[in-house]
Amino acid sequence: QQRSRCHSCTCTRMNIRNDENEHHAAATRRLQSTSSQSGYEVSVLYEGHRDSIFVQPTETILAALERSTTSISKKGNLNNLPHDCRRGNCLTCSGRIQDGAKSVRQDETTFLSEEARKEGFLLLCSSFVMGDGLSIELGRKEDAWKINYQDRFQSEETQRIGAEASAKMMRQIAELNPERWLARTERSLGDTEEL
């Protein structure tokens, strides 16, 4: 059986199933009932509003945002904070680190590309605060998607690899049907001679 890491409470469970919401609710209750105030203050910016939240070392930033009672959440903005899969697969909860990159630990098994991480993006559902001084901007899904699924495929290196693969495929097709290749080549040379 495959083990899966639970992103809300750092436990490891066998085959996370439909009881996931109950499990996460229990984990959140355990975190809220702890009397120790160990954790870190994180500055968050969302839809033009800045506030601070308290994040415990064993909870994700998304879990801390959901339980927070900041001025941002009172205005209803956090209720609209996009999130979906809670596993780091969909990139919906993307944010961007503004300051304190060394204060956060990101789960390496997410679909966030290395390029996006280097640009300061993180997934709230699978990131943990490890120190003071973290400042993040929430709601950066579109930018993370652009880097993850568009920009990195338009780099010079990617274009070169694509051209090489295309040339190799054309050569292999030509080798399978030399008569057709010869006819196309002669036709192509004939077109050039006419110019």
C-alpha positions in Angstrom: 0.0 0.0 0.0 1.1 3.5 -0.7 1.6 6.0 2.1 0.4 9.6 1.6 1.5 12.6 3.6 -1.4 14.6 5.1 -0.9 18.2 4.2 -3.0 19.7 7.0 -1.3 18.0 10.0 1.9 16.5 8.8 0.8 12.9 9.6 1.4 10.0 7.3 -1.6 7.8 6.5 -2.4 4.9 4.4 -4.5 5.8 1.3 -6.2 9.0 2.1 -9.9 8.5 1.4 -13.2 10.2 1.9 -12.7 10.6 5.6 -10.2 13.3 4.9 -12.4 16.2 6.0 -13.1 14.6 9.3 -9.4 13.8 9.7 -8.4 17.4 8.9 -11.1 18.8 11.2 -9.8 16.7 14.1 -6.2 17.9 13.3 -7.3 21.5 13.3 -9.1 21.0 16.7 -5.9 19.4 18.1 -3.9 22.4 16.9 -6.3 24.9 18.3 -6.5 23.2 21.7 -2.8 23.3 22.3 -2.0 25.8 25.0 1.5 26.7 23.9 1.7 29.7 21.6 4.7 28.4 19.7 4.6 29.6 16.1 5.3 32.5 13.8 3.7 35.7 12.7 3.3 35.9 9.0 2.4 39.1 7.1 -0.2 38.5 4.3 -1.3 40.7 1.5 -4.6 39.9 -0.2 -6.7 42.1 -2.6 -4.9 45.2 -1.4 -5.3 44.5 2.3 -2.4 43.6 4.6 -2.6 41.8 8.0 -0.8 39.3 10.1 -1.7 35.7 10.9 -0.2 33.3 13.5 1.0 30.1 12.0 2.0 27.1 14.1 4.9 25.0 12.9 2.8 21.9 12.4 0.1 23.5 10.2 0.1 24.7 6.7 -0.3 28.4 5.8 -3.7 27.6 4.3 -4.9 26.0 7.6 -3.7 29.0 9.5 -5.5 31.3 7.2 -8.7 29.3 7.5 -8.7 29.6 11.3 -7.5 33.2 11.4 -9.6 36.1 12.6 -7.7 38.9 10.9 -9.2 42.1 9.6 -8.9 40.6 6.1 -11.1 37.6 7.0 -13.6 39.9 8.8 -14.0 41.9 5.6 -14.8 38.6 3.9 -11.8 38.6 1.6 -10.3 35.3 2.9 -13.6 33.6 2.4 -13.0 34.1 -1.3 -9.4 32.8 -1.1 -9.1 30.2 -3.8 -8.1 26.7 -2.8 -9.2 23.3 -4.1 -7.2 20.1 -3.9 -5.2 20.7 -0.6 -2.5 18.4 -2.0 -0.4 20.7 -4.1 -1.8 19.4 -7.4 -4.0 22.2 -8.7 -1.9 25.4 -8.0 -5.2 27.2 -7.0 -3.8 28.4 -3.6 -0.6 29.9 -5.1 1.0 32.8 -3.3 4.2 34.6 -3.7 6.9 35.2 -1.1 7.7 38.9 -0.7 10.2 38.5 2.1 11.6 35.8 4.3 12.0 32.9 1.8 14.2 31.1 4.3 11.4 31.0 6.8 9.2 28.6 4.8 9.4 24.9 4.0 7.6 23.8 0.9 6.5 20.2 0.3 8.7 19.0 -2.6 6.0 16.6 -4.0 3.7 19.3 -5.4 3.2 20.2 -9.0 4.8 23.6 -8.6 7.8 23.8 -10.9 11.3 24.6 -9.9 11.1 27.7 -12.1 8.0 28.9 -10.1 9.7 28.2 -6.8 12.8 30.2 -7.9 10.4 33.1 -8.7 9.1 33.0 -5.1 5.9 31.1 -5.6 4.5 28.7 -3.0 1.4 26.7 -2.5 -0.4 27.6 0.7 -1.8 24.1 1.2 1.6 22.5 1.4 3.9 25.1 2.9 5.0 25.4 6.5 6.5 28.3 8.3 9.8 27.6 10.0 10.8 31.0 11.2 10.0 34.7 11.6 9.9 37.3 9.0 7.8 35.7 6.3 5.7 38.0 4.1 3.5 36.6 1.3 1.0 37.8 -1.2 -2.0 35.6 -1.6 -4.1 34.9 -4.7 -1.3 34.6 -7.3 -2.8 31.6 -9.1 -2.6 33.1 -12.6 1.0 34.1 -12.3 2.0 30.7 -11.0 0.1 28.9 -13.8 1.9 31.2 -16.4 5.3 30.3 -15.1 4.5 26.6 -14.5 2.7 25.8 -17.7 3.6 28.5 -20.3 6.8 30.4 -19.7 9.0 27.5 -19.0 8.0 25.8 -22.3 8.8 29.0 -24.3 12.5 29.2 -23.2 15.3 29.0 -25.8 16.4 25.7 -24.4 12.9 24.2 -24.7 12.5 25.6 -28.2 15.8 24.0 -29.2 14.8 20.6 -27.7 11.5 20.9 -29.6 13.2 21.6 -32.9 15.6 18.7 -32.4 12.8 16.3 -31.6 10.8 17.5 -34.6 13.8 17.0 -36.9 14.5 13.6 -35.5 10.8 12.6 -36.0 10.9 13.8 -39.6 14.1 11.9 -40.3 12.6 8.7 -38.8 9.5 9.0 -41.0 11.6 9.6 -44.0 13.7 6.5 -43.2 10.5 4.4 -43.1 9.4 5.6 -46.6 12.5 6.5 -48.7 10.5 6.8 -52.0 8.3 9.5 -50.6 11.2 11.3 -49.1 13.1 11.2 -52.4 10.0 12.6 -54.3 9.6 15.4 -51.8 13.3 16.3 -51.9 13.3 16.4 -55.7 10.2 18.5 -55.8 11.7 20.8 -53.2 14.9 21.1 -55.2 13.0 21.8 -58.4 11.1 24.6 -56.7 14.4 26.2 -55.6 15.9 25.9 -59.1 13.0 27.9 -60.6 13.8 30.8 -58.3 
